């Protein structure tokens, strides 16, 4: 969520190293739109996409409280869906979702870095199915005045468009049905964070955040925002971000269900991210609104999805104050479905991770991973330019699917690495096949190379490998600090 009041701002340059106090991921406030503000540049929506979203707009107000996720339009493929079917009082499907509990990520800032006051729990008192095809996230207050609520995140972190295609992330939901003074401090949200944030917690906003729906204070208004760049200020105007808001069409945001959609389009130039409510496009951000490095760092990776209801914090405070004795607990955000679609061309949405076709003996660019934990992507000064992955420390990993070794065994592994690790800090770069817990087939040790952009190619022997495998690079160290960046790797015979 947003940067905490009083949080130490990040200076320019390389991100602060891992496992220290961590910035959070949303702005202190968002301004209401003014007729004097210049409109953001918008990319035109493809005709077919507009038509399919228009259909959604005509039906959003008439669907029952529980409705199955819609059939994907022509040209789109469904890659994730949860209709929240299940017995009343049961929790979410933990094959798809994980609970974020407590008052922050482990080692992260207090109160989720936003000043919100609730404790997030996995209790069905806060997060539960209602037996009618809906999820309810309900803030509660006990007799001592302590607040609890719920926050769930997808296990998957790989939601992004394919090259030349589109990703569509959508939820039909009803905001907490409370307004006026009784709604003071309510802060529901449906949003996404860049995959490199998970396990790092200090690389916001550079890794990107996509706020598909946010609301505070029971106002009849939905906010959508892209966060990126550096904080404070920077190319994305943090902590505010590049955002806009609008009133909900028809029934108010609180009185009825509405459909909130983000469509990320790589089929157009410049690349565009569009936000919709009930099929109406009210905010678009395009790649040419920021510099190329900022856009790449914010978008050249997958994302994970978050649903939560915060209570109190900087954003509600900016619109009239936070929680007080007038705030009424027990009003849930009711979620009908979450759906992710992909399209592989200009007709359509979400992209599954790449499925292979990599040549083991050509350079595999490190930033082309299919999945990861703990990394960042940044611009490299190595010969050839492009990007590298960084902030790699003990327990981090990256996955590259479908690496073809052929019928003649590979016997060597080469990686282009750099390190600015402190004296005494080093670690192993390991190669594992088909599982990140498999025994490594090869590894090498690396310490300081003279700087985080001082590159060298290090070889290592590997056990004979033939055929096609998913390749994991894992990173192991006896120290918690980052110890290596990787630009590319390959194998040799």
Buried (B, 14 or more C-beta within 10 A) or exposed (E): BBBBBEBEEBEEEEBBBBBEBBBBBBBBBBEEBEEEEEEEEBBEBBEBBBEBBEEBBEBBBEBEBBBBBBEBBEBBBBBBBBBBBBEEEEBBEEEBBBBBBBBBBEEBBEBBBBBBBBBBBBBBEBBBBBBBBBBBBBBBBEEEEEBBBBBBBBEBBBBBBBEEBBBBBBBBBBBBBBBEBBBBBBBBBBBBBBBBBBBBBBBBBBBBBBBBBBBBBBBBBBBBBBBBBBBBEBBBBBBBBBBBBBEBBEBBBBBBBBBBBBBBBBBBEEBBBBBBBBBBBBBBBBBBBBEEBBBBBBBBBBBBBBBBBBBBBBBBBBBEBBBEEEBBBEBBBBBBBBBBBBBBEBBBBBBBBBEBEBEBBEEBBBBBBBBBBBBBBBBBEBEEEBBBBBBBBBEBBBBBBBBBBBEEBBBEBBBBBBBBBBEEBBBBBBBBBEEBEBEBBBBBBBBBBEEBBBBEEBEBEBEEBEEBBBBBBBBBBEBBBBBBBBBBBBBEE
